[in-house]
Amino acid sequence: MEKSDQLTKGMVSILSSFESRLMQLENSIIPVHKQTENLQRLQENVDKTLSCMDHVISYYHVAKDTDKIIREGPTGRLDEYLACIAKIQKAVEYFQDNNPDSPELNTVKARFEKGKELLEAEFRGLLTRYSKPVPPILILDAITVDEELEVQEEVTLEHLPEAVLQDIICISGWLVEYGRNQDFMNVYFQIRSNQLDRSIKGLKDHFRKSSASSGILYSPAVQTKRKDTPTKKAPKRPAGTIRKAQNLLKQYSQHGLDGKKGGSNLTPLEGKDDVLDIEIDSYIHCISAFVKLAQSEYALLTEIIPEHHQKKTFDSLIQEALDNLMLEGDNIVAAARRAIMRHDYSAVLTIFPILRHLKQTKPDFDSTLQGTAASTKNKLPTLITSMETIGAKALEEFADSIKNDPDKEYNMPKDGTVHELTSNAILFLQQLLDFQETAGAMLASQGREGKVLGNLQLNLLSKSKVYEDSALSAIFLHNNYNYILKSLEKSELIQLVTVTQKKAESSYRELIEQQIQIYQRSWYKVTEHITDRNMPAFQPGTKGFNDGLEELCKIQKVWAIPDKEQRDAIRHAQRKVVSEAYRAFLQRYANISFTKNPEKYHKYRPEQVEEMIERLFDTSA
């Protein structure tokens, strides 16, 4: 027990000593720990301070570090350049927040403005270098419609290389977000506006050069095959329509139907038909090209220009090209107006194909210009109205000119054939029918074709009185009425005329028959010599018959009836009447002896009389 107590006391003593030593150790270590912890904290603060100092000092070195890159510009390294600009921008923000009065702020601000200026220059430079006019052949491919293909091949107009486009988009985004600059939008529309206008002018020059060198155009109107592009055609209008109409008008005005020269106030265009036709084709294609190019420009613009600025920028971009097209259209209207003042009504044929195309294109035009200013949207409708007005004026004055064409004796066909006034008037109306949606509608809506024909009929009746011989007057009216009727029947004019004149066809047939009857009366002075009531006993009147027959055949042989069917019918009817009367006369007096020289009275056999009549209206006999 005692030993156990000793051990216990010894253990307690050891533990007490150990506890005392631990207490001493703790008392000595805790201050050291606290001191060490403070030193660590101080170290961390020093490190953070040094880091902050390095960061702050870096702002003071930004101008120097970025100097070389800024001076050399962004060309070829846009990403690196924009990263450099971002550093400068952060330096500007730091000095503005922490030391707004420091000279360093002015330095980095100047460097930022210089960087922005060079970005703007790069934007302009990229646009200028890579914006090229669209080649005419590519434009023609884009606006051409191939009627044989059910699904049309869409031609994409690529204005800028993809890599360049992405750079431009990147610069545009930076200028909007950080540059606080909208001047680049003005730069954009000015450069792209110039390219749009140059593209359309290039297409116009292509028409002129192609026609000058070969007379053949690759266009929807005139086809030319190329290796990489299928042959295409446009449904818009046939080539040569104006040239065909004006050449015919010129031909009739110079020579009439039978090669006789004449004159009329229906003057055709002189010597510029081919050029005019090319100009019309060119203008029509330029209108389509504008719509296609403008749509393509808008698609490009939406990738580069911020949304809320797109419509305004697009409006500015298209103005030059649109104004030039409208000015050219106004010049066409003005030229037509001057021509009408000269009584050159064939010139209005330039208006109708263009007017038709403008109306067909108007829905696409309106869709393309959606969102632009009202003044921009109204330009095409204003031109259409001008063309409709001048077209209507031309038709009105044309009808009046028909009525007022003077009855000049030297202007009348000596052979009684169709007057050039008639042929020109009918041809003019027929040519207008090529543009039924425009001119045809004008004719039908106001009954102008009826007015033209009514005025023509009155004028022809007046002109016929110039002839002293009533039979020639009848042949003249017959020829003209017949020409009008046949022309109406061969074209759709008859359908327009019957809208306002239900019995137009039968009316002309009656007029034709009346003139035939008037003509036939001219033979009474021949046949009256061999009728029973004019025959004195034993003194037959064949001598008067012979003289009258010879005189009438001589006169009427040089008259003309161009319509073979009518010519044969009139000859046949006259031959029958005269031949029957002559044969009856010869039969009655065959056995009567009233003279020693019967051959003096019975000069012609019936077959000879028939043959003489058969040669009537035959200038070659």
C-alpha positions in Angstrom: 0.0 0.0 0.0 2.8 2.3 1.0 4.7 1.4 -2.1 1.5 2.1 -4.2 1.1 5.4 -2.4 4.7 6.3 -3.3 4.2 5.4 -6.9 1.0 7.4 -7.0 2.7 10.4 -5.4 5.5 10.0 -7.9 3.0 9.9 -10.8 1.2 12.9 -9.6 4.4 14.7 -9.2 5.4 13.8 -12.8 2.1 14.9 -14.1 2.1 18.1 -12.2 5.6 18.8 -13.5 4.4 17.9 -17.1 1.4 20.2 -16.7 3.6 22.9 -15.4 5.9 22.5 -18.3 3.0 22.5 -20.8 1.7 25.7 -19.3 5.1 27.3 -19.7 5.4 26.0 -23.3 1.9 27.4 -24.1 2.7 30.7 -22.5 5.8 30.9 -24.7 4.3 29.6 -28.0 1.0 31.5 -28.2 2.7 34.9 -28.5 5.0 33.5 -31.1 2.0 32.1 -33.0 0.2 35.3 -32.9 3.3 37.2 -34.0 3.8 34.7 -36.9 0.1 35.1 -37.9 0.5 38.9 -38.0 3.7 38.5 -40.0 1.8 36.3 -42.5 -1.0 38.9 -42.8 1.5 41.6 -43.3 3.1 39.5 -46.0 -0.2 39.0 -47.7 -0.9 42.7 -47.5 2.5 43.5 -49.0 1.9 41.0 -51.8 -1.5 42.5 -52.5 -0.1 46.0 -52.4 2.7 45.1 -54.8 0.1 43.5 -57.1 -2.1 46.6 -57.0 1.0 48.7 -57.5 1.9 46.7 -60.5 -1.6 47.0 -61.9 -1.7 50.7 -61.3 1.7 51.1 -62.7 0.6 49.2 -65.8 -1.9 52.0 -66.5 0.9 54.4 -66.6 2.7 52.2 -69.1 -0.3 51.6 -71.4 0.4 54.5 -73.7 4.0 53.3 -74.2 3.1 49.7 -74.5 0.4 50.3 -77.1 2.1 53.0 -79.1 3.6 50.7 -81.8 0.3 48.7 -82.4 -1.8 51.9 -82.5 0.5 53.6 -84.9 0.6 50.6 -87.3 -3.1 50.3 -87.3 -5.6 47.4 -87.3 -5.0 46.2 -90.9 -4.4 42.5 -90.9 -4.6 42.1 -87.1 -8.0 43.4 -86.0 -8.4 41.1 -83.0 -5.0 42.1 -81.6 -5.8 45.8 -82.3 -9.2 45.6 -80.5 -7.5 44.0 -77.5 -5.0 46.8 -77.4 -7.8 49.4 -77.6 -9.5 47.6 -74.7 -6.4 48.1 -72.5 -6.4 51.8 -73.4 -10.1 52.1 -72.6 -9.5 50.5 -69.1 -6.7 53.0 -68.4 -9.0 55.8 -69.3 -11.6 54.5 -66.9 -9.0 54.1 -64.1 -7.6 57.6 -64.4 -11.1 59.1 -64.7 -12.1 57.3 -61.4 -8.9 57.7 -59.4 -6.9 60.6 -60.8 -9.0 62.8 -63.2 -6.5 65.6 -63.1 -3.5 63.5 -64.1 -1.7 64.2 -67.3 -1.7 60.5 -68.0 -5.5 60.7 -68.4 -5.1 63.1 -71.3 -2.4 60.8 -72.8 -4.5 57.7 -72.8 -7.6 59.6 -73.9 -5.7 60.9 -76.9 -4.4 57.4 -77.6 -8.0 56.0 -77.4 -9.3 58.7 -79.9 -6.4 57.9 -82.2 -7.3 54.2 -82.0 -10.9 54.9 -82.7 -10.0 57.2 -85.6 -7.9 54.4 -87.2 -10.7 51.9 -86.7 -13.0 54.3 -88.6 -10.4 54.6 -91.3 -10.1 50.8 -91.5 -13.9 50.6 -91.8 -13.8 53.1 -94.7 -10.8 51.5 -96.2 -12.2 47.9 -96.2 -15.5 49.2 -97.7 -13.7 51.2 -100.4 -11.3 48.5 -101.4 -13.7 45.6 -101.6 -16.9 47.4 -102.7 -17.0 46.8 -106.4 -19.9 47.4 -108.9 -21.8 44.2 -109.6 -20.9 43.0 -113.1 -23.7 43.5 -115.7 -23.8 39.7 -116.6 -24.4 38.8 -112.9 -27.1 41.4 -112.6 -28.8 40.1 -115.8 -28.6 36.5 -114.3 -30.2 37.8 -111.1 -33.2 39.6 -112.8 -33.8 37.0 -115.5 -36.7 34.6 -115.3 -36.5 31.3 -117.2 -40.1 30.3 -118.0 -39.0 26.7 -118.7 -37.9 26.2 -115.1 -40.5 25.5 -112.5 -38.2 26.4 -109.6 -36.1 29.5 -110.4 -32.4 29.4 -109.6 -31.7 32.1 -107.1 -28.6 34.1 -108.0 -26.8 35.4 -104.9 -25.1 38.8 -105.2 -22.0 38.7 -103.0 -20.9 42.3 -102.4 -18.0 41.7 -100.0 -15.7 38.7 -99.3 -16.8 36.8 -96.1 -13.6 37.6 -94.1 -13.8 41.3 -95.0 -17.5 41.3 -94.1 -16.8 39.8 -90.7 -14.1 42.5 -90.0 -16.5 45.2 -91.0 -19.2 43.8 -88.8 -16.7 43.6 -85.9 -15.6 47.2 -86.3 -19.2 48.4 -86.7 -20.1 46.7 -83.4 -17.2 48.2 -81.6 -17.9 51.7 -82.9 -21.5 51.5 -81.8 -20.8 50.0 -78.3 -17.5 51.7 -77.3 -16.8 54.4 -79.9 -20.2 56.2 -79.4 -19.9 57.1 -83.1 -22.5 57.1 -85.8 -20.4 58.8 -88.5 -19.4 55.4 -89.9 -23.1 54.9 -91.0 -22.8 57.9 -93.2 -19.5 56.5 -94.6 -21.3 53.2 -95.2 -24.2 54.6 -97.1 -22.1 57.0 -99.2 -19.7 54.2 -100.3 -22.5 51.6 -100.9 -24.7 54.2 -102.6 -21.9 55.0 -105.1 -21.5 51.2 -105.8 -25.2 50.8 -106.3 -25.3 53.7 -108.8 -22.2 52.4 -110.6 -23.7 48.9 -110.9 -26.8 50.2 -112.6 -24.8 52.6 -114.9 -22.5 49.6 -115.7 -25.6 47.6 -116.8 -26.7 50.5 -119.0 -23.2 50.8 -120.6 -23.3 47.1 -121.2 -26.4 47.5 -123.3 -25.0 50.3 -125.3 -21.6 48.6 -125.9 -23.0 45.2 -126.7 -25.5 46.6 -129.2 -22.8 48.9 -130.8 -20.4 46.0 -131.3 -22.6 43.2 -132.4 -26.2 44.3 -132.3 -26.9 41.5 -129.8 -27.3 41.7 -126.1 -27.2 39.1 -123.4 -30.4 40.1 -121.7 -33.8 38.6 -121.0 -35.0 40.2 -124.2 -32.2 38.8 -126.5 -30.7 35.5 -125.6 -27.0 34.6 -125.7 -25.6 31.4 -124.3 -22.6 31.4 -121.9 -20.7 28.5 -120.5 -21.6 28.9 -116.9 -25.1 30.3 -117.2 -28.1 28.7 -118.8 -29.9 30.7 -121.5 -32.7 32.7 -120.0 -35.5 34.9 -121.2 -37.7 37.5 -119.6 -41.5 37.6 -119.8 -41.5 41.3 -119.5 -41.5 42.5 -123.1 -40.3 41.3 -126.5 -37.3 43.0 -128.0 -37.8 45.2 -131.0 -41.5 46.0 -130.4 -41.0 49.8 -130.7 -38.6 49.4 -133.6 -41.1 47.2 -135.4 -44.0 49.6 -134.8 -42.0 52.7 -135.8 -40.5 51.1 -138.9 -43.9 50.2 -140.1 -45.2 53.7 -139.3 -42.3 55.2 -141.1 -42.8 52.9 -144.1 -46.5 53.8 -144.4 -45.9 57.5 -143.9 -43.2 57.6 -146.6 -44.7 55.3 -149.2 -48.3 54.4 -148.4 -49.6 51.0 -149.3 -48.8 51.1 -153.0 -45.5 52.8 -153.0 -46.9 56.3 -153.5 -45.4 59.0 -151.5 -47.7 60.9 -149.2 -47.7 63.1 -146.2 -49.6 63.2 -142.9 -49.2 64.8 -139.5 -48.7 61.3 -138.1 -45.0 61.6 -138.2 -42.9 58.6 -137.1 -39.6 58.9 -135.3 -36.7 59.5 -137.7 -33.7 57.3 -137.9 -33.3 56.5 -134.2 -35.5 53.4 -133.9 -32.7 50.9 -133.0 -31.1 53.3 -130.5 -34.5 54.0 -129.0 -35.4 50.4 -128.6 -32.0 49.7 -126.9 -32.6 52.7 -124.5 -36.1 51.3 -123.6 -34.8 47.8 -123.0 -31.9 49.3 -121.0 -34.2 51.4 -118.8 -36.6 48.5 -118.2 -33.7 46.3 -117.1 -32.2 49.0 -115.0 -35.5 49.3 -113.1 -35.5 45.5 -112.4 -31.8 45.7 -111.5 -32.4 48.5 -109.0 -35.0 46.4 -107.2 -32.8 43.4 -107.0 -29.7 45.3 -106.0 -31.6 47.4 -103.4 -32.9 44.2 -101.8 -29.4 42.8 -101.8 -28.0 46.0 -100.3 -30.6 45.9 -97.5 -29.7 42.3 -96.6 -26.0 43.4 -96.4 -26.9 46.5 -94.4 -28.8 44.5 -91.7 -25.6 42.7 -90.8 -23.5 45.9 -90.4 -25.8 48.7 -89.2 -27.7 48.7 -85.9 -31.3 47.8 -86.2 -32.8 51.1 -85.2 -30.6 52.9 -87.9 -31.2 50.4 -90.7 -34.2 52.0 -92.4 -32.8 55.5 -92.4 -29.4 54.4 -93.7 -31.0 52.3 -96.4 -33.2 55.3 -97.4 -30.1 57.4 -97.8 -28.2 54.6 -99.6 -30.7 54.2 -102.4 -31.4 57.9 -103.1 -28.8 58.6 -105.8 -29.6 55.5 -107.9 -33.3 56.0 -107.4 -33.2 59.7 -108.3 -31.2 58.9 -111.5 -33.7 56.3 -112.6 -36.6 58.7 -111.9 -34.8 61.5 -113.7 -34.3 59.3 -116.7 -38.0 58.4 -116.6 -38.9 62.0 -116.4 -36.7 62.7 -119.4 -38.5 60.0 -121.4 -41.9 61.6 -120.5 -40.5 65.0 -121.5 -39.3 63.6 -124.8 -42.7 62.0 -125.5 -44.4 65.3 -124.6 -42.2 67.2 -127.0 -42.8 64.6 -129.7 -46.6 64.9 -129.2 -46.3 68.7 -129.6 -44.7 67.9 -133.0 -47.6 65.6 -133.7 -45.3 62.6 -133.5 -47.7 60.2 -131.9 -45.5 57.1 -132.6 -43.2 58.4 -129.9 -45.8 57.5 -127.2 -45.0 53.9 -128.0 -41.9 54.4 -125.9 -44.1 55.1 -122.9 -46.3 52.1 -122.8 -43.7 49.2 -122.5 -42.0 51.2 -119.7 -45.3 52.0 -118.0 -46.3 48.3 -118.2 -43.0 47.2 -116.6 -43.2 49.9 -113.9 -46.7 48.7 -112.9 -45.6 45.0 -112.9 -42.5 45.9 -110.8 -44.4 48.2 -108.4 -45.3 45.5 -105.8 -41.6 44.5 -105.5 -40.7 48.2 -105.4 -43.1 48.9 -102.6 -41.9 45.9 -100.6 -38.3 46.9 -101.1 -38.9 50.5 -100.0 -41.0 49.6 -97.0 -39.9 51.7 -94.0 -38.3 54.4 -96.1 -39.5 58.0 -96.1 -42.8 58.9 -97.7 -41.0 61.0 -100.3 -38.9 58.0 -101.3 -41.9 55.7 -101.6 -43.8 58.2 -103.7 -41.2 58.6 -106.4 -42.3 55.6 -108.5 -46.0 56.2 -108.2 -45.4 59.8 -109.3 -43.5 58.6 -112.4 -46.2 56.1 -113.2 -48.8 58.9 -113.0 -46.8 61.1 -115.3 -46.5 58.3 -117.9 -50.2 57.6 -117.6 -51.0 61.3 -118.1 -48.8 61.7 -121.1 -50.1 58.4 -122.6 -53.7 59.5 -122.2 -52.8 62.9 -123.7 -51.2 61.3 -126.7 -54.2 59.1 -127.3 -56.5 62.1 -127.0 -54.5 64.3 -129.3 -54.0 61.4 -131.7 -57.8 61.1 -132.0 -58.0 64.9 -132.6 -55.3 64.7 -135.2 -57.2 62.1 -137.1 -60.2 64.4 -137.2 -58.2 67.5 -138.2 -55.9 65.9 -140.8 -56.2 68.4 -143.7 -57.8 67.4 -147.1 -54.9 68.2 -149.3 -55.3 67.3 -153.0 -51.6 66.5 -153.5 -51.8 64.2 -150.5 -54.6 62.0 -151.9 -53.7 58.7 -153.6 -54.3 59.1 -157.3 -55.4 55.5 -157.6 -58.0 55.7 -154.8 -56.1 53.2 -152.6 -55.9 53.3 -148.8 -54.9 56.7 -147.4 -51.8 56.7 -145.2 -53.9 58.4 -142.5 -56.0 55.2 -142.4 -53.0 52.8 -142.3 -51.1 54.9 -139.7 -54.2 55.2 -137.5 -55.0 51.5 -137.6 -51.3 50.5 -137.2 -51.0 52.8 -134.2 -54.0 51.3 -132.5 -52.8 47.8 -133.2 -49.4 48.5 -131.8 -50.9 49.9 -128.6 -52.7 46.5 -128.2 -49.2 45.0 -127.5 -49.6 46.7 -124.2 -53.1 45.8 -123.3 -52.7 46.2 -119.6 -51.8 49.9 -120.1 -52.7 51.4 -123.4 -55.4 48.9 -124.2 -57.1 49.7 -120.9 -56.9 53.4 -121.7 -58.5 52.8 -125.1 -61.3 50.6 -123.8 -62.1 52.6 -120.6 -62.7 55.9 -122.4 -63.8 54.5 -125.8 -60.9 56.3 -127.5 -60.6 53.6 -130.2 -64.2 54.4 -131.1 -63.4 58.1 -131.2 -60.4 57.5 -133.4 -62.4 55.3 -135.8 -65.3 57.8 -135.8 -63.0 60.7 -136.5 -61.2 58.7 -139.2 -64.5 57.9 -140.9 -65.5 61.5 -141.0 -62.1 62.7 -142.2 -62.1 60.0 -145.0 -65.5 61.2 -146.1 -64.3 64.7 -146.3 -61.1 63.7 -148.1 -63.1 61.7 -150.7 -64.8 64.9 -151.9 -61.4 66.1 -153.2 -61.9 63.6 -156.1 -63.8 65.1 -159.0 -64.8 61.6 -160.2 -67.5 60.2 -157.8 -66.6 56.6 -158.9 -63.0 57.2 -157.8 -64.3 58.7 -154.6 -66.3 55.6 -154.0 -63.3 53.3 -154.7 -61.2 55.4 -152.2 -63.8 55.1 -149.4 -64.4 51.4 -150.2 -60.7 50.7 -149.9 -60.3 52.6 -146.7 -63.4 51.1 -145.0 -62.4 47.6 -146.1 -58.9 48.1 -144.8 -60.3 49.3 -141.4 -62.7 46.3 -141.2 -60.1 43.7 -142.2 -57.5 45.2 -139.7 -60.1 45.2 -136.9 -61.0 41.5 -137.6 -57.3 40.4 -137.7 -56.5 42.0 -134.3 -58.2 42.2 -131.0 -59.2 45.8 -131.8 -62.6 44.5 -132.9 -63.2 43.3 -129.3 -62.5 46.8 -127.9 -64.5 48.5 -130.6 -67.6 46.3 -130.0 -67.6 47.3 -126.3 -68.7 50.8 -127.3 -70.0 50.1 -130.8 -72.1 46.9 -130.8 -72.7 46.9 -134.5 -69.3 48.2 -135.7 -68.6 45.2 -138.0 -72.0 45.2 -139.7 -71.8 49.0 -140.0 -68.6 48.9 -141.9 -69.9 46.1 -144.2 -72.9 48.3 -145.0 -70.6 51.3 -145.8 -68.4 49.1 -148.0 -71.5 47.8 -149.9 -72.8 51.4 -150.3 -69.5 52.5 -152.0 -69.6 49.5 -154.3 -73.1 50.5 -155.4 -72.0 54.1 -156.0 -69.1 52.8 -158.0 -71.3 50.6 -160.2 -73.4 53.6 -161.2 -70.4 54.9 -163.1 -71.1 52.2 -165.7 -74.6 53.4 -166.4 -73.4 55.9 -168.9 -71.9 52.9 -170.8 -74.8 50.5 -170.6 -77.4 53.1 -171.2 -76.4 53.2 -174.9 -77.5 49.6 -175.4 -80.8 49.6 -173.5 -84.0 49.3 -175.4 -85.4 52.6 -174.3 -82.4 54.4 -175.7 -82.4 52.6 -179.0 -83.9 54.5 -182.0 -85.2 52.3 -184.8 -82.3 50.9 -186.8 -79.7 53.1 -185.1 -78.2 51.0 -182.4 -76.1 52.9 -179.8 -73.1 50.6 -179.8 -70.8 53.4 -181.0 -71.6 55.3 -177.8 -71.1 52.1 -175.9 -67.7 51.5 -177.5 -66.5 55.0 -176.7 -67.8 54.9 -173.2 -66.3 51.4 -172.5 -62.9 52.4 -173.8 -62.8 55.6 -171.9 -64.0 54.0 -168.6 -61.6 51.1 -168.9 -58.7 53.4 -169.6 -59.5 55.6 -166.5 -60.3 52.8 -164.1 -57.5 50.5 -165.1 -55.1 52.7 -163.1 -57.3 52.8 -160.0 -56.4 50.3 -157.3 -58.2 47.9 -155.0 -55.4 46.2 -152.9 -57.7 43.6 -151.4 -57.7 40.8 -154.0 -61.0 39.3 -152.8 -62.8 42.6 -153.1 -61.1 43.4 -156.4 -62.2 40.0 -157.9 -65.7 40.4 -156.6 -66.2 43.9 -158.0 -64.8 42.9 -161.4 -66.9 39.8 -161.5 -70.1 41.7 -160.7 -69.4 44.5 -163.2 -68.4 42.0 -165.9 -71.6 40.1 -165.4 -73.8 43.2 -165.7 -72.1 44.7 -168.7 -71.6 41.4 -170.5 -75.3 40.3 -170.1 -76.5 43.7 -171.3 -74.1 43.6 -174.3 -75.0 40.0 -175.3 -78.7 40.8 -175.1 -78.2 43.8 -177.3 -76.2 41.9 -179.9 -78.8 39.2 -180.0 -81.6 41.7 -180.5 -79.9 43.5 -183.4 -78.0 40.6 -185.0 -80.4 40.3 -188.0 -81.0 44.0 -188.6 -79.1 45.7 -191.3 -78.7 49.4 -190.6 -75.2 50.1 -192.0 -72.8 49.0 -194.6 -70.0 49.1 -192.0 -71.3 47.0 -189.0 -67.8 46.6 -187.6 -67.7 50.3 -186.8 -70.6 49.7 -184.4 -70.0 46.1 -183.3 -66.3 46.8 -182.5 -65.9 44.2 -179.6 -67.0 40.7 -179.1 -68.6 39.9 -175.7 -65.4 38.0 -174.7 -63.3 41.1 -175.4 -65.6 43.3 -173.3 -65.3 40.8 -170.4 -61.5 40.8 -170.8 -61.3 44.6 -170.7 -63.3 44.7 -167.5 -61.2 41.9 -166.1 -58.2 44.2 -166.4 -59.7 47.0 -164.3 -57.7 48.0 -161.2 -54.6 46.4 -162.6 -51.8 48.9 -162.9 -49.5 46.3 -164.4 -51.8 45.5 -167.3 
